[in-house]
Amino acid sequence: MRPVNAPAPTIYLLVGYPGTGKYTVAPLSPPGWSFVFTNWIGENESGARDYLERLRAIAGARASEFVIVRLVCETAELTTRVATPQRRERMKWTDAAAVLR
């Protein structure tokens, strides 16, 4: 049981095109937050709705809040951020030309 004034545990689903800053947000957040990270979930991506419903169910089972956060970034900034060596070291997507497609 949590104390009366304690915030509810929360699952944050960070949604955004690769390079928008999903990985960057976590260290800036309070230690008590829970996160679920995802890469881009496009409108036509199969299974996206099922994925979201599963996360909602997990949050409900944990008595947690479920918050979807959409991160956006200008195209010019994305082309710069996507191609950084730090992303390559973390085995992340680094195709800057694909941002323009």
C-alpha positions in Angstrom: 0.0 0.0 0.0 1.4 3.4 -0.9 1.4 6.4 1.4 -1.6 8.8 1.1 0.4 11.6 -0.5 2.6 9.5 -2.7 2.0 9.8 -6.5 0.5 6.8 -8.3 3.1 4.6 -10.0 3.1 5.5 -13.7 4.0 3.7 -16.9 5.1 6.2 -19.5 5.1 5.1 -23.1 7.4 7.4 -25.1 6.5 7.4 -28.7 8.6 9.2 -31.3 10.5 8.9 -34.5 14.1 7.6 -33.9 16.2 10.5 -32.7 13.5 12.5 -31.0 15.0 12.0 -27.5 13.2 9.0 -26.0 16.5 7.6 -24.6 17.5 11.1 -23.4 14.4 11.7 -21.2 14.9 8.9 -18.7 18.0 10.3 -16.9 16.1 13.6 -16.5 13.2 12.0 -14.8 12.5 11.2 -11.1 13.8 7.8 -10.0 10.3 6.6 -9.0 9.0 6.7 -12.6 8.5 3.6 -14.6 9.1 3.7 -18.4 8.2 1.7 -21.4 10.3 2.8 -24.4 9.3 2.3 -28.0 10.5 3.3 -31.4 8.2 4.9 -33.9 4.7 3.4 -34.0 3.4 4.4 -37.4 -0.3 4.7 -38.3 -0.2 1.7 -40.5 2.1 -0.5 -38.3 0.4 -3.8 -37.7 0.0 -4.7 -34.1 0.3 -1.1 -32.8 -3.2 -1.1 -31.3 -2.7 -4.5 -29.7 0.6 -3.3 -28.2 -1.0 -0.2 -26.7 -3.9 -2.3 -25.3 -1.4 -4.7 -23.7 0.5 -1.8 -22.0 -2.8 -0.4 -20.8 -3.7 -3.8 -19.3 -0.3 -4.0 -17.6 -0.7 -0.6 -16.1 -4.2 -1.6 -14.9 -2.9 -4.8 -13.3 -0.2 -2.7 -11.5 -2.7 0.0 -10.4 -0.5 2.4 -12.4 -1.3 5.4 -14.4 -0.7 4.9 -18.2 0.5 8.0 -20.0 1.4 8.2 -23.7 4.0 10.9 -24.5 4.6 11.8 -28.2 7.9 13.4 -28.9 8.5 15.4 -32.0 11.5 17.1 -33.5 12.2 19.2 -36.6 13.4 17.2 -39.6 16.7 19.1 -39.8 17.4 18.3 -36.2 16.5 14.6 -36.7 18.9 14.2 -39.5 21.7 15.5 -37.3 20.7 13.5 -34.2 20.0 10.2 -35.9 23.6 9.9 -37.3 25.5 10.5 -34.1 28.3 8.0 -33.1 26.6 7.6 -29.7 23.5 6.1 -31.4 25.7 3.7 -33.4 27.4 2.6 -30.2 24.0 1.8 -28.7 23.2 -0.2 -31.8 20.3 2.3 -32.6 19.0 3.3 -36.0 21.4 5.7 -37.7 20.1 6.2 -41.3 19.8 10.0 -41.6 18.8 9.8 -45.3 15.7 7.7 -44.2 14.5 10.7 -42.1 13.9 12.6 -45.4 11.8 9.9 -47.0 
